[in-house]
């Protein structure tokens, strides 16, 4: 079963990497596919960024 999922995961990762390149250019800083995944999870579950410090 895992072998049948691998091509899907690899394709999804490649798409996220391409999106990350686009976001990197638009934002003027390096964005990784993991950053995009983190942002998506934060938005979906309305989580705060651990790097945001409220004073």
PDBQT receptor file of N, H, CA, C and O in Angstrom, charges set to zero:
ATOM      1  N   UNK A   1       0.820  -1.199   0.000  1.00  0.00    +0.000 N 
ATOM      2  CA  UNK A   1       0.000   0.000   0.000  1.00  0.00    +0.000 C 
ATOM      3  C   UNK A   1       0.861   1.260   0.000  1.00  0.00    +0.000 C 
ATOM      4  O   UNK A   1       0.577   2.208  -0.732  1.00  0.00    +0.000 OA
ATOM      5  N   UNK A   2       1.913   1.273   0.818  1.00  0.00    +0.000 N 
ATOM      6  H   UNK A   2       2.144   0.502   1.413  1.00  0.00    +0.000 HD
ATOM      7  CA  UNK A   2       2.770   2.450   0.903  1.00  0.00    +0.000 C 
ATOM      8  C   UNK A   2       3.397   2.774  -0.452  1.00  0.00    +0.000 C 
ATOM      9  O   UNK A   2       3.559   3.943  -0.798  1.00  0.00    +0.000 OA
ATOM     10  N   UNK A   3       3.746   1.745  -1.213  1.00  0.00    +0.000 N 
ATOM     11  H   UNK A   3       3.614   0.795  -0.931  1.00  0.00    +0.000 HD
ATOM     12  CA  UNK A   3       4.357   1.975  -2.528  1.00  0.00    +0.000 C 
ATOM     13  C   UNK A   3       3.406   2.674  -3.478  1.00  0.00    +0.000 C 
ATOM     14  O   UNK A   3       3.840   3.442  -4.337  1.00  0.00    +0.000 OA
ATOM     15  N   UNK A   4       2.127   2.423  -3.338  1.00  0.00    +0.000 N 
ATOM     16  H   UNK A   4       1.773   1.799  -2.640  1.00  0.00    +0.000 HD
ATOM     17  CA  UNK A   4       1.163   3.089  -4.221  1.00  0.00    +0.000 C 
ATOM     18  C   UNK A   4       0.983   4.556  -3.846  1.00  0.00    +0.000 C 
ATOM     19  O   UNK A   4       0.534   5.348  -4.674  1.00  0.00    +0.000 OA
ATOM     20  N   UNK A   5       1.319   4.925  -2.638  1.00  0.00    +0.000 N 
ATOM     21  H   UNK A   5       1.684   4.281  -1.965  1.00  0.00    +0.000 HD
ATOM     22  CA  UNK A   5       1.176   6.304  -2.178  1.00  0.00    +0.000 C 
ATOM     23  C   UNK A   5       2.405   7.143  -2.529  1.00  0.00    +0.000 C 
ATOM     24  O   UNK A   5       2.300   8.361  -2.680  1.00  0.00    +0.000 OA
ATOM     25  N   UNK A   6       3.558   6.506  -2.660  1.00  0.00    +0.000 N 
ATOM     26  H   UNK A   6       3.642   5.517  -2.538  1.00  0.00    +0.000 HD
ATOM     27  CA  UNK A   6       4.804   7.246  -2.896  1.00  0.00    +0.000 C 
ATOM     28  C   UNK A   6       4.752   8.181  -4.100  1.00  0.00    +0.000 C 
ATOM     29  O   UNK A   6       5.157   9.336  -3.966  1.00  0.00    +0.000 OA
ATOM     30  N   UNK A   7       4.278   7.752  -5.269  1.00  0.00    +0.000 N 
ATOM     31  H   UNK A   7       3.949   6.814  -5.379  1.00  0.00    +0.000 HD
ATOM     32  CA  UNK A   7       4.240   8.692  -6.402  1.00  0.00    +0.000 C 
ATOM     33  C   UNK A   7       3.361   9.911  -6.113  1.00  0.00    +0.000 C 
ATOM     34  O   UNK A   7       3.693  11.027  -6.514  1.00  0.00    +0.000 OA
ATOM     35  N   UNK A   8       2.253   9.702  -5.426  1.00  0.00    +0.000 N 
ATOM     36  H   UNK A   8       1.983   8.796  -5.100  1.00  0.00    +0.000 HD
ATOM     37  CA  UNK A   8       1.370  10.813  -5.069  1.00  0.00    +0.000 C 
ATOM     38  C   UNK A   8       2.089  11.798  -4.158  1.00  0.00    +0.000 C 
ATOM     39  O   UNK A   8       2.009  13.009  -4.361  1.00  0.00    +0.000 OA
ATOM     40  N   UNK A   9       2.792  11.280  -3.152  1.00  0.00    +0.000 N 
ATOM     41  H   UNK A   9       2.857  10.296  -2.987  1.00  0.00    +0.000 HD
ATOM     42  CA  UNK A   9       3.518  12.144  -2.219  1.00  0.00    +0.000 C 
ATOM     43  C   UNK A   9       4.632  12.902  -2.919  1.00  0.00    +0.000 C 
ATOM     44  O   UNK A   9       4.835  14.089  -2.664  1.00  0.00    +0.000 OA
ATOM     45  N   UNK A  10       5.351  12.226  -3.794  1.00  0.00    +0.000 N 
ATOM     46  H   UNK A  10       5.186  11.262  -4.002  1.00  0.00    +0.000 HD
ATOM     47  CA  UNK A  10       6.447  12.869  -4.509  1.00  0.00    +0.000 C 
ATOM     48  C   UNK A  10       5.913  13.977  -5.406  1.00  0.00    +0.000 C 
ATOM     49  O   UNK A  10       6.520  15.044  -5.496  1.00  0.00    +0.000 OA
ATOM     50  N   UNK A  11       4.786  13.738  -6.070  1.00  0.00    +0.000 N 
ATOM     51  H   UNK A  11       4.293  12.871  -5.997  1.00  0.00    +0.000 HD
ATOM     52  CA  UNK A  11       4.189  14.747  -6.942  1.00  0.00    +0.000 C 
ATOM     53  C   UNK A  11       3.702  15.938  -6.116  1.00  0.00    +0.000 C 
ATOM     54  O   UNK A  11       3.891  17.088  -6.512  1.00  0.00    +0.000 OA
ATOM     55  N   UNK A  12       3.084  15.666  -4.982  1.00  0.00    +0.000 N 
ATOM     56  H   UNK A  12       2.931  14.732  -4.661  1.00  0.00    +0.000 HD
ATOM     57  CA  UNK A  12       2.611  16.741  -4.110  1.00  0.00    +0.000 C 
ATOM     58  C   UNK A  12       3.752  17.586  -3.578  1.00  0.00    +0.000 C 
ATOM     59  O   UNK A  12       3.641  18.809  -3.489  1.00  0.00    +0.000 OA
ATOM     60  N   UNK A  13       4.852  16.932  -3.226  1.00  0.00    +0.000 N 
ATOM     61  H   UNK A  13       4.943  15.938  -3.298  1.00  0.00    +0.000 HD
ATOM     62  CA  UNK A  13       6.016  17.658  -2.721  1.00  0.00    +0.000 C 
ATOM     63  C   UNK A  13       6.593  18.549  -3.815  1.00  0.00    +0.000 C 
ATOM     64  O   UNK A  13       6.976  19.688  -3.548  1.00  0.00    +0.000 OA
ATOM     65  N   UNK A  14       6.657  18.045  -5.032  1.00  0.00    +0.000 N 
ATOM     66  H   UNK A  14       6.346  17.120  -5.248  1.00  0.00    +0.000 HD
ATOM     67  CA  UNK A  14       7.192  18.832  -6.143  1.00  0.00    +0.000 C 
ATOM     68  C   UNK A  14       6.324  20.069  -6.390  1.00  0.00    +0.000 C 
ATOM     69  O   UNK A  14       6.847  21.151  -6.658  1.00  0.00    +0.000 OA
ATOM     70  N   UNK A  15       5.006  19.911  -6.300  1.00  0.00    +0.000 N 
ATOM     71  H   UNK A  15       4.581  19.033  -6.082  1.00  0.00    +0.000 HD
ATOM     72  CA  UNK A  15       4.111  21.054  -6.480  1.00  0.00    +0.000 C 
ATOM     73  C   UNK A  15       4.303  22.082  -5.370  1.00  0.00    +0.000 C 
ATOM     74  O   UNK A  15       4.314  23.286  -5.626  1.00  0.00    +0.000 OA
ATOM     75  N   UNK A  16       4.454  21.603  -4.139  1.00  0.00    +0.000 N 
ATOM     76  H   UNK A  16       4.445  20.625  -3.931  1.00  0.00    +0.000 HD
ATOM     77  CA  UNK A  16       4.696  22.525  -3.024  1.00  0.00    +0.000 C 
ATOM     78  C   UNK A  16       6.033  23.239  -3.176  1.00  0.00    +0.000 C 
ATOM     79  O   UNK A  16       6.139  24.425  -2.863  1.00  0.00    +0.000 OA
ATOM     80  N   UNK A  17       7.044  22.538  -3.649  1.00  0.00    +0.000 N 
ATOM     81  H   UNK A  17       6.957  21.575  -3.904  1.00  0.00    +0.000 HD
ATOM     82  CA  UNK A  17       8.351  23.172  -3.864  1.00  0.00    +0.000 C 
ATOM     83  C   UNK A  17       8.252  24.261  -4.919  1.00  0.00    +0.000 C 
ATOM     84  O   UNK A  17       8.864  25.320  -4.779  1.00  0.00    +0.000 OA
ATOM     85  N   UNK A  18       7.480  24.005  -5.982  1.00  0.00    +0.000 N 
ATOM     86  H   UNK A  18       6.983  23.145  -6.096  1.00  0.00    +0.000 HD
ATOM     87  CA  UNK A  18       7.300  25.025  -7.017  1.00  0.00    +0.000 C 
ATOM     88  C   UNK A  18       6.557  26.236  -6.467  1.00  0.00    +0.000 C 
ATOM     89  O   UNK A  18       6.922  27.375  -6.758  1.00  0.00    +0.000 OA
ATOM     90  N   UNK A  19       5.519  25.997  -5.676  1.00  0.00    +0.000 N 
ATOM     91  H   UNK A  19       5.222  25.072  -5.440  1.00  0.00    +0.000 HD
ATOM     92  CA  UNK A  19       4.807  27.104  -5.041  1.00  0.00    +0.000 C 
ATOM     93  C   UNK A  19       5.715  27.886  -4.103  1.00  0.00    +0.000 C 
ATOM     94  O   UNK A  19       5.640  29.113  -4.037  1.00  0.00    +0.000 OA
ATOM     95  N   UNK A  20       6.565  27.180  -3.386  1.00  0.00    +0.000 N 
ATOM     96  H   UNK A  20       6.626  26.183  -3.440  1.00  0.00    +0.000 HD
ATOM     97  CA  UNK A  20       7.487  27.839  -2.460  1.00  0.00    +0.000 C 
ATOM     98  C   UNK A  20       8.440  28.764  -3.213  1.00  0.00    +0.000 C 
ATOM     99  O   UNK A  20       8.780  29.841  -2.724  1.00  0.00    +0.000 OA
ATOM    100  N   UNK A  21       8.864  28.351  -4.387  1.00  0.00    +0.000 N 
ATOM    101  H   UNK A  21       8.588  27.476  -4.784  1.00  0.00    +0.000 HD
ATOM    102  CA  UNK A  21       9.743  29.213  -5.196  1.00  0.00    +0.000 C 
ATOM    103  C   UNK A  21       9.012  30.504  -5.583  1.00  0.00    +0.000 C 
ATOM    104  O   UNK A  21       9.585  31.592  -5.532  1.00  0.00    +0.000 OA
ATOM    105  N   UNK A  22       7.745  30.368  -5.969  1.00  0.00    +0.000 N 
ATOM    106  H   UNK A  22       7.279  29.484  -6.011  1.00  0.00    +0.000 HD
ATOM    107  CA  UNK A  22       6.954  31.534  -6.350  1.00  0.00    +0.000 C 
ATOM    108  C   UNK A  22       6.782  32.469  -5.152  1.00  0.00    +0.000 C 
ATOM    109  O   UNK A  22       6.981  33.678  -5.272  1.00  0.00    +0.000 OA
ATOM    110  N   UNK A  23       6.414  31.914  -4.007  1.00  0.00    +0.000 N 
ATOM    111  H   UNK A  23       6.252  30.932  -3.910  1.00  0.00    +0.000 HD
ATOM    112  CA  UNK A  23       6.247  32.733  -2.805  1.00  0.00    +0.000 C 
ATOM    113  C   UNK A  23       7.565  33.392  -2.412  1.00  0.00    +0.000 C 
ATOM    114  O   UNK A  23       7.571  34.534  -1.953  1.00  0.00    +0.000 OA
ATOM    115  N   UNK A  24       8.673  32.692  -2.585  1.00  0.00    +0.000 N 
ATOM    116  H   UNK A  24       8.669  31.765  -2.958  1.00  0.00    +0.000 HD
ATOM    117  CA  UNK A  24       9.981  33.258  -2.237  1.00  0.00    +0.000 C 
ATOM    118  C   UNK A  24      10.254  34.517  -3.040  1.00  0.00    +0.000 C 
ATOM    119  O   UNK A  24      10.738  35.514  -2.503  1.00  0.00    +0.000 OA
ATOM    120  N   UNK A  25       9.942  34.468  -4.335  1.00  0.00    +0.000 N 
ATOM    121  H   UNK A  25       9.549  33.659  -4.772  1.00  0.00    +0.000 HD
ATOM    122  CA  UNK A  25      10.165  35.634  -5.187  1.00  0.00    +0.000 C 
ATOM    123  C   UNK A  25       9.225  36.765  -4.783  1.00  0.00    +0.000 C 
ATOM    124  O   UNK A  25       9.647  37.916  -4.670  1.00  0.00    +0.000 OA
ATOM    125  N   UNK A  26       7.939  36.434  -4.562  1.00  0.00    +0.000 N 
ATOM    126  H   UNK A  26       7.597  35.499  -4.653  1.00  0.00    +0.000 HD
ATOM    127  CA  UNK A  26       6.955  37.460  -4.207  1.00  0.00    +0.000 C 
ATOM    128  C   UNK A  26       7.264  38.118  -2.869  1.00  0.00    +0.000 C 
ATOM    129  O   UNK A  26       7.089  39.327  -2.720  1.00  0.00    +0.000 OA
ATOM    130  N   UNK A  27       7.718  37.340  -1.901  1.00  0.00    +0.000 N 
ATOM    131  H   UNK A  27       7.861  36.358  -2.022  1.00  0.00    +0.000 HD
ATOM    132  CA  UNK A  27       7.969  37.874  -0.563  1.00  0.00    +0.000 C 
ATOM    133  C   UNK A  27       9.394  38.375  -0.372  1.00  0.00    +0.000 C 
ATOM    134  O   UNK A  27       9.691  39.039   0.622  1.00  0.00    +0.000 OA
ATOM    135  N   UNK A  28      10.261  38.068  -1.301  1.00  0.00    +0.000 N 
ATOM    136  H   UNK A  28      10.020  37.529  -2.108  1.00  0.00    +0.000 HD
ATOM    137  CA  UNK A  28      11.635  38.549  -1.211  1.00  0.00    +0.000 C 
ATOM    138  C   UNK A  28      12.467  37.843  -0.151  1.00  0.00    +0.000 C 
ATOM    139  O   UNK A  28      13.483  38.372   0.301  1.00  0.00    +0.000 OA
ATOM    140  N   UNK A  29      12.040  36.648   0.246  1.00  0.00    +0.000 N 
ATOM    141  H   UNK A  29      11.215  36.218  -0.121  1.00  0.00    +0.000 HD
ATOM    142  CA  UNK A  29      12.810  35.856   1.204  1.00  0.00    +0.000 C 
ATOM    143  C   UNK A  29      12.579  34.374   0.897  1.00  0.00    +0.000 C 
ATOM    144  O   UNK A  29      11.634  34.010   0.198  1.00  0.00    +0.000 OA
ATOM    145  N   UNK A  30      13.444  33.546   1.423  1.00  0.00    +0.000 N 
ATOM    146  H   UNK A  30      14.213  33.842   1.991  1.00  0.00    +0.000 HD
ATOM    147  CA  UNK A  30      13.360  32.121   1.145  1.00  0.00    +0.000 C 
ATOM    148  C   UNK A  30      12.194  31.489   1.896  1.00  0.00    +0.000 C 
ATOM    149  O   UNK A  30      12.079  31.609   3.115  1.00  0.00    +0.000 OA
ATOM    150  N   UNK A  31      11.333  30.812   1.138  1.00  0.00    +0.000 N 
ATOM    151  H   UNK A  31      11.426  30.714   0.147  1.00  0.00    +0.000 HD
ATOM    152  CA  UNK A  31      10.205  30.069   1.686  1.00  0.00    +0.000 C 
ATOM    153  C   UNK A  31      10.378  28.616   1.264  1.00  0.00    +0.000 C 
ATOM    154  O   UNK A  31      10.606  28.344   0.086  1.00  0.00    +0.000 OA
ATOM    155  N   UNK A  32      10.277  27.692   2.189  1.00  0.00    +0.000 N 
ATOM    156  H   UNK A  32      10.092  27.913   3.146  1.00  0.00    +0.000 HD
ATOM    157  CA  UNK A  32      10.394  26.270   1.854  1.00  0.00    +0.000 C 
ATOM    158  C   UNK A  32       9.013  25.646   1.766  1.00  0.00    +0.000 C 
ATOM    159  O   UNK A  32       8.027  26.235   2.210  1.00  0.00    +0.000 OA
ATOM    160  N   UNK A  33       8.944  24.454   1.193  1.00  0.00    +0.000 N 
ATOM    161  H   UNK A  33       9.744  23.975   0.832  1.00  0.00    +0.000 HD
ATOM    162  CA  UNK A  33       7.653  23.775   1.111  1.00  0.00    +0.000 C 
ATOM    163  C   UNK A  33       7.140  23.449   2.512  1.00  0.00    +0.000 C 
ATOM    164  O   UNK A  33       5.929  23.381   2.724  1.00  0.00    +0.000 OA
ATOM    165  N   UNK A  34       8.038  23.249   3.462  1.00  0.00    +0.000 N 
ATOM    166  H   UNK A  34       9.021  23.304   3.290  1.00  0.00    +0.000 HD
ATOM    167  CA  UNK A  34       7.608  23.008   4.837  1.00  0.00    +0.000 C 
ATOM    168  C   UNK A  34       6.979  24.262   5.440  1.00  0.00    +0.000 C 
ATOM    169  O   UNK A  34       6.034  24.168   6.223  1.00  0.00    +0.000 OA
ATOM    170  N   UNK A  35       7.504  25.446   5.075  1.00  0.00    +0.000 N 
ATOM    171  H   UNK A  35       8.272  25.523   4.439  1.00  0.00    +0.000 HD
ATOM    172  CA  UNK A  35       6.897  26.702   5.522  1.00  0.00    +0.000 C 
ATOM    173  C   UNK A  35       5.468  26.814   5.001  1.00  0.00    +0.000 C 
ATOM    174  O   UNK A  35       4.571  27.243   5.726  1.00  0.00    +0.000 OA
ATOM    175  N   UNK A  36       5.256  26.423   3.730  1.00  0.00    +0.000 N 
ATOM    176  H   UNK A  36       5.984  26.073   3.142  1.00  0.00    +0.000 HD
ATOM    177  CA  UNK A  36       3.912  26.473   3.161  1.00  0.00    +0.000 C 
ATOM    178  C   UNK A  36       2.970  25.515   3.875  1.00  0.00    +0.000 C 
ATOM    179  O   UNK A  36       1.815  25.851   4.140  1.00  0.00    +0.000 OA
ATOM    180  N   UNK A  37       3.465  24.325   4.183  1.00  0.00    +0.000 N 
ATOM    181  H   UNK A  37       4.403  24.053   3.968  1.00  0.00    +0.000 HD
ATOM    182  CA  UNK A  37       2.639  23.360   4.909  1.00  0.00    +0.000 C 
ATOM    183  C   UNK A  37       2.285  23.912   6.291  1.00  0.00    +0.000 C 
ATOM    184  O   UNK A  37       1.143  23.795   6.735  1.00  0.00    +0.000 OA
ATOM    185  N   UNK A  38       3.255  24.506   6.959  1.00  0.00    +0.000 N 
ATOM    186  H   UNK A  38       4.182  24.601   6.598  1.00  0.00    +0.000 HD
ATOM    187  CA  UNK A  38       3.039  25.073   8.288  1.00  0.00    +0.000 C 
ATOM    188  C   UNK A  38       1.989  26.183   8.227  1.00  0.00    +0.000 C 
ATOM    189  O   UNK A  38       1.098  26.247   9.074  1.00  0.00    +0.000 OA
ATOM    190  N   UNK A  39       2.098  27.058   7.219  1.00  0.00    +0.000 N 
ATOM    191  H   UNK A  39       2.822  27.006   6.531  1.00  0.00    +0.000 HD
ATOM    192  CA  UNK A  39       1.127  28.139   7.061  1.00  0.00    +0.000 C 
ATOM    193  C   UNK A  39      -0.282  27.592   6.836  1.00  0.00    +0.000 C 
ATOM    194  O   UNK A  39      -1.250  28.086   7.414  1.00  0.00    +0.000 OA
ATOM    195  N   UNK A  40      -0.384  26.574   5.994  1.00  0.00    +0.000 N 
ATOM    196  H   UNK A  40       0.403  26.172   5.524  1.00  0.00    +0.000 HD
ATOM    197  CA  UNK A  40      -1.684  25.982   5.709  1.00  0.00    +0.000 C 
ATOM    198  C   UNK A  40      -2.320  25.383   6.950  1.00  0.00    +0.000 C 
ATOM    199  O   UNK A  40      -3.518  25.547   7.182  1.00  0.00    +0.000 OA
ATOM    200  N   UNK A  41      -1.526  24.696   7.740  1.00  0.00    +0.000 N 
ATOM    201  H   UNK A  41      -0.553  24.563   7.551  1.00  0.00    +0.000 HD
ATOM    202  CA  UNK A  41      -2.033  24.092   8.985  1.00  0.00    +0.000 C 
ATOM    203  C   UNK A  41      -2.446  25.183   9.963  1.00  0.00    +0.000 C 
ATOM    204  O   UNK A  41      -3.487  25.084  10.611  1.00  0.00    +0.000 OA
ATOM    205  N   UNK A  42      -1.622  26.226  10.066  1.00  0.00    +0.000 N 
ATOM    206  H   UNK A  42      -0.776  26.306   9.539  1.00  0.00    +0.000 HD
ATOM    207  CA  UNK A  42      -1.945  27.331  10.984  1.00  0.00    +0.000 C 
ATOM    208  C   UNK A  42      -3.255  28.007  10.587  1.00  0.00    +0.000 C 
ATOM    209  O   UNK A  42      -4.075  28.337  11.444  1.00  0.00    +0.000 OA
ATOM    210  N   UNK A  43      -3.449  28.213   9.268  1.00  0.00    +0.000 N 
ATOM    211  H   UNK A  43      -2.783  27.945   8.572  1.00  0.00    +0.000 HD
ATOM    212  CA  UNK A  43      -4.676  28.852   8.803  1.00  0.00    +0.000 C 
ATOM    213  C   UNK A  43      -5.887  27.945   9.023  1.00  0.00    +0.000 C 
ATOM    214  O   UNK A  43      -6.931  28.397   9.492  1.00  0.00    +0.000 OA
ATOM    215  N   UNK A  44      -5.742  26.681   8.688  1.00  0.00    +0.000 N 
ATOM    216  H   UNK A  44      -4.894  26.313   8.307  1.00  0.00    +0.000 HD
ATOM    217  CA  UNK A  44      -6.864  25.752   8.801  1.00  0.00    +0.000 C 
ATOM    218  C   UNK A  44      -7.331  25.621  10.248  1.00  0.00    +0.000 C 
ATOM    219  O   UNK A  44      -8.532  25.618  10.518  1.00  0.00    +0.000 OA
ATOM    220  N   UNK A  45      -6.401  25.516  11.157  1.00  0.00    +0.000 N 
ATOM    221  H   UNK A  45      -5.426  25.518  10.937  1.00  0.00    +0.000 HD
ATOM    222  CA  UNK A  45      -6.743  25.302  12.560  1.00  0.00    +0.000 C 
ATOM    223  C   UNK A  45      -6.654  26.575  13.399  1.00  0.00    +0.000 C 
ATOM    224  O   UNK A  45      -6.763  26.528  14.624  1.00  0.00    +0.000 OA
ATOM    225  N   UNK A  46      -6.454  27.716  12.729  1.00  0.00    +0.000 N 
ATOM    226  H   UNK A  46      -6.365  27.754  11.734  1.00  0.00    +0.000 HD
ATOM    227  CA  UNK A  46      -6.393  29.028  13.373  1.00  0.00    +0.000 C 
ATOM    228  C   UNK A  46      -5.418  29.037  14.549  1.00  0.00    +0.000 C 
ATOM    229  O   UNK A  46      -5.758  29.458  15.655  1.00  0.00    +0.000 OA
ATOM    230  N   UNK A  47      -4.211  28.566  14.289  1.00  0.00    +0.000 N 
ATOM    231  H   UNK A  47      -3.935  28.223  13.391  1.00  0.00    +0.000 HD
ATOM    232  CA  UNK A  47      -3.171  28.504  15.302  1.00  0.00    +0.000 C 
ATOM    233  C   UNK A  47      -2.307  29.753  15.241  1.00  0.00    +0.000 C 
ATOM    234  O   UNK A  47      -2.179  30.373  14.185  1.00  0.00    +0.000 OA
ATOM    235  N   UNK A  48      -1.719  30.121  16.360  1.00  0.00    +0.000 N 
ATOM    236  H   UNK A  48      -1.823  29.618  17.217  1.00  0.00    +0.000 HD
ATOM    237  CA  UNK A  48      -0.773  31.225  16.397  1.00  0.00    +0.000 C 
ATOM    238  C   UNK A  48       0.602  30.694  15.993  1.00  0.00    +0.000 C 
ATOM    239  O   UNK A  48       0.928  29.530  16.223  1.00  0.00    +0.000 OA
ATOM    240  N   UNK A  49       1.388  31.560  15.397  1.00  0.00    +0.000 N 
ATOM    241  H   UNK A  49       1.124  32.506  15.210  1.00  0.00    +0.000 HD
ATOM    242  CA  UNK A  49       2.765  31.222  15.061  1.00  0.00    +0.000 C 
ATOM    243  C   UNK A  49       3.577  31.224  16.344  1.00  0.00    +0.000 C 
ATOM    244  O   UNK A  49       3.481  32.170  17.126  1.00  0.00    +0.000 OA
ATOM    245  N   UNK A  50       4.361  30.206  16.578  1.00  0.00    +0.000 N 
ATOM    246  H   UNK A  50       4.439  29.438  15.943  1.00  0.00    +0.000 HD
ATOM    247  CA  UNK A  50       5.157  30.123  17.813  1.00  0.00    +0.000 C 
ATOM    248  C   UNK A  50       6.219  31.221  17.861  1.00  0.00    +0.000 C 
ATOM    249  O   UNK A  50       6.758  31.515  18.928  1.00  0.00    +0.000 OA
ATOM    250  N   UNK A  51       6.522  31.834  16.706  1.00  0.00    +0.000 N 
ATOM    251  H   UNK A  51       6.084  31.596  15.839  1.00  0.00    +0.000 HD
ATOM    252  CA  UNK A  51       7.521  32.895  16.673  1.00  0.00    +0.000 C 
ATOM    253  C   UNK A  51       6.903  34.264  16.961  1.00  0.00    +0.000 C 
ATOM    254  O   UNK A  51       7.627  35.240  17.158  1.00  0.00    +0.000 OA
ATOM    255  N   UNK A  52       5.561  34.343  16.985  1.00  0.00    +0.000 N 
ATOM    256  H   UNK A  52       4.973  33.551  16.824  1.00  0.00    +0.000 HD
ATOM    257  CA  UNK A  52       4.900  35.596  17.315  1.00  0.00    +0.000 C 
ATOM    258  C   UNK A  52       4.846  35.738  18.836  1.00  0.00    +0.000 C 
ATOM    259  O   UNK A  52       4.313  34.877  19.535  1.00  0.00    +0.000 OA
ATOM    260  N   UNK A  53       5.400  36.825  19.326  1.00  0.00    +0.000 N 
ATOM    261  H   UNK A  53       5.834  37.524  18.758  1.00  0.00    +0.000 HD
ATOM    262  CA  UNK A  53       5.404  37.064  20.769  1.00  0.00    +0.000 C 
ATOM    263  C   UNK A  53       4.520  38.272  21.062  1.00  0.00    +0.000 C 
ATOM    264  O   UNK A  53       4.817  39.392  20.645  1.00  0.00    +0.000 OA
ATOM    265  N   UNK A  54       3.456  38.031  21.770  1.00  0.00    +0.000 N 
ATOM    266  H   UNK A  54       3.215  37.121  22.108  1.00  0.00    +0.000 HD
ATOM    267  CA  UNK A  54       2.591  39.127  22.178  1.00  0.00    +0.000 C 
ATOM    268  C   UNK A  54       3.093  39.700  23.485  1.00  0.00    +0.000 C 
ATOM    269  O   UNK A  54       3.438  38.959  24.406  1.00  0.00    +0.000 OA
ATOM    270  N   UNK A  55       3.133  40.989  23.564  1.00  0.00    +0.000 N 
ATOM    271  H   UNK A  55       2.852  41.591  22.816  1.00  0.00    +0.000 HD
ATOM    272  CA  UNK A  55       3.653  41.636  24.764  1.00  0.00    +0.000 C 
ATOM    273  C   UNK A  55       2.554  42.289  25.526  1.00  0.00    +0.000 C 
ATOM    274  O   UNK A  55       2.801  42.889  26.573  1.00  0.00    +0.000 OA
TER     275      UNK A  55
